[in-house]
Amino acid sequence: MSKIQDLKTDEQIHRGRREKLRKRIADYGLATLNETEVLEYALGIAIPRMDTNPTAHRLITSFGSLDGVISAHPDKLKTVDGVGDQAAYFLYFLKQFVSYFMATEKHEKKIETPASACEYLREIMKTYPTEHFIVLCLDKSGAVMLRQVIRGNLDSVHVDLREIIEVILRVHTASVVFAHNHVDGNINPSDADMQMTRTLINTLIPLGVNLLDHIIFGDNKEYSFARSGILEIFRREHRAFAVLKDYEDILIQKTVGDSV
């Protein structure tokens, strides 16, 4: 009997909290909620009879941010305790819904140059307190089809090449932009950044996918592999057209760095 009473009391508490969130949204707007509260409320729509606050916290911890959560594939979301099919596909639907609306209303900016890619990503990258790797998938017109977030840790981003390729092939992207942030503010590419970019070029060219840019963000500055000329050198290397001077140029760029 006590267990039944506890369940009823528990449900009333959750319902009361959900009502408070609903009232705050109605009275003051969604901007008054933090990311975990927004996610908690969204989960409450998909899972109305469950306390979604712990699940929201677990999702933010797993994917780093609200953007990381709703950008994740349902199969990834379902690895988090408390997230079933209904909740996973509802969260994934939210990102697709926003993208669909923006495209329908012609609000989505076109990304056709490294400069426009930097402009699109600049404010987004400032929101990440740890290193994140971003995959930006574009259609033939330069419209954003998908922004996939790969969460990092406090020091670095571990990039799973297979996961990146799965994302690109899933949406049939024509062009892609990669971006990550250096939390120490140093935008010079590391040896790992250089090798990763070379690997990405060598993987994407046979797939017919254009790598528009790979951008490193830090301290209100950006380093563009495209603007530095390194992307073109890696393309020439892939086609066996690279020469010794190309590699000397890479060493200069890596040492000096290049702000967009």
N, C-alpha and C positions, 0 to 999 in steps of 0.2 A: 504493500500500500504506500509506504513511504517513497519508494522508487517512482511510482506513478505520480505522486504529488510533486516530487523533485523535478520530474520531466515537465510537468505542467508549469511549475514556477520558472524553470529554466527557459521554457518557450516564451513565457510572458516577458521575461527580462530581455530576451533577444528581440522580441517584437517591439518592446518599448524603445530599445536602442535604435532599431531600424526606423521607427517613427520619428525619432529625434533627428536622425540623418536626413530623412525625407523632408522634414520641416525646415532644416537648415538650407537644404537645396532650394526649396520653394521660396523661402524668405530672402536668402542672401546669395544664392547661386552656388554652382559646383566649385568655384574657385576657393570657397571658404573651407573646403575639406582637403586634408592631405592625401597623398597617393594611396596610402593603406586604407583610409576611410572610403575613398572613391571605389577602390577595388572591393572592399567589404560590402558596400551597398550594391554594386553590380552583381556580386556573387549571390546576394540575398534575393535577387530577382530570379536567378537560375535555381537556387536552392532555398526556397522560402522557409523551410522548417528546421534550419540548422544554424548554429552560431558560426557565421562566416568570418569573424574577426581573426581567429587563429590561422585559418586557411589563407586569408589575405596576407598575413605576416609571413607565412611560409613561402608564398608565391613571390613576394617582394624580395625575400632573402635569397631565393633560388635564382631569380632572373634579374635582380638588381634594381629594377624600377618598374613603374606601371607600364611604360612603353615596352620594356623588355618582356613583360608578361603577355600583353595583348599582341605582341609581334611573334610570340613563340607558337610553334605548331602544336595542335591539340595533343599529339602523341607525347610531346615534351611536357605539356601542362599536366597530363594525367600521371606523370611520375611523382607529382607532389601529393602528399597525403591529404585527403579531403576533396580532391578534384576528380570527379567522374566524367563520363561522356558529355552529359548535359552542360555542366559548367565549363568544360574545356572548349566545346564547340561554340558556346555562347560568347566566351571571351574572345575567341578567334574571330567570331562573327563581328564583334564590335569594331575591330581594326578594319575589316573588310568593308563594313558599313560606312565608316568615316571616309575611307578611300573612295568608295563608290559615290558618296555624296559630294566630296570635293571635286571629283572628275565631272560629275553631272552639272555641278554649279560653275564649272570652269575656274575653280579657285586654286587648283593644283598648279604650281609653278613648273615650267619646263626647265629641265637641266640639260643643257647642250654644250657647256664649256666647263673647264675646271673652275673658273671664277664663279659661275652660277651654282656649282656644286658646293663650293665653300660657303657661299651666301646662304644656301639652304640649310647646311649642316652646322653653321657656326653657333647659333644659339642652342641648338639641340645638344651639341657636345659639351656645352658649359654646364649642363644639368647633371653630368655623371661625375660623382666624387671619386670613383675608381676607374681603372682602365677598361674601356669598352671597345669592341670592334663592331663596326656597323657595315652592313651590306645593303646598298641602295640599288634596287633593280629598276631599270627604266625601259619603257617601250620605245618603238622606233621614233616617236615624236619627242622623246625626252621626258614624258610624263612619268611620275613616280608610281610604279606598280606595287612596290613593297619595300618597307624599311625593316630589315631584320637586325635585331640586336643580339650580339653574343657577349654575354657578361664575362668580365675579367675578375681578377683579384686585386689586392692593393698594389701589387708590383708589376704585373704584366697580364697580357691577354693570351690565353692558349687558344690558338685558332685551329679548328678542325676542318681541314680542307674538304673532307667528304661532306660535312654539313653544309658548307658554303655552296658546293656544287649541287647538292640536293635542292637547296633553296632556289638557285638560279634556274635549274631545269624545271622545277615545279611551276614557276610562273612564266616560263618561256621568254625570258628577258632578252632584249637586244643589246643593251649596254648595262654596265654595272660600275658603281663607284664604291670604293672601299674607304673607310676612315677609321682611325682610332686616336685616342688621346694619350698624351704623356702627362701623368699627374705631377711630375717634377718640373713641368714647364719647358723642358728642353725639347725643341721640335726637330732636332737633327735625327735622321733615321739611324737606328742601330744596325748592327750586322744582321740581326734577326729580321728586322724590317726589310732590309734589302733582299735577303734571301727569300722571304715570304712573298714579296712583290714579284720577284723573278719567277718563283714557282707558280704564282697565280697567272702571270702572263703565259707561261708555257702550257698551262692547263686550259686557259680560256680560248686561246687562238684556234686550236683544233676544233673547239666547240662552236666557233663562229660568233663568240660573244666579245664585244668590244669593251676593254677596260678603259673607261674614260679617265679615271684618276684614282690614286690612292693618296689620301690626305692625312697628315698628322697634325693634331691640334694641341696647343698648350700655351698658357699665359697670353691669351688674346692674339696669338700668332698662328699661322698655318704653314706647313711645309707641303708642297704639292709635287708629287713625283712626276706629274705631267709637265708642269711649268718648269721644273728643273731640267727636263730633257731626259731624265733617266728612264722613263717609260719607253720612249722611242728607242733608246739604246738597247733595252731588254727585248723589244720587238725585233730589232735588227739582229741581236744575238740569236734569237729563236730561229730566224731565217738564215743564220750563218753569214750575216753581212757585217757583223761588228768587227771593229779594228782596234788596235792597241790604244789609240787616242781616246776611243770611247770609254775604256776602263779608267784611263787617267782622269777623264772628266767626272766619272763616278766618284773617284777618290776625292776630288776637289769639292764636289757637291756634298759629300758625306761629312767632310771636315768643316766646311763653312756653313752649310745649311742655307735654305732659301725660303724667305717669307713671301707668301702670295700677296 
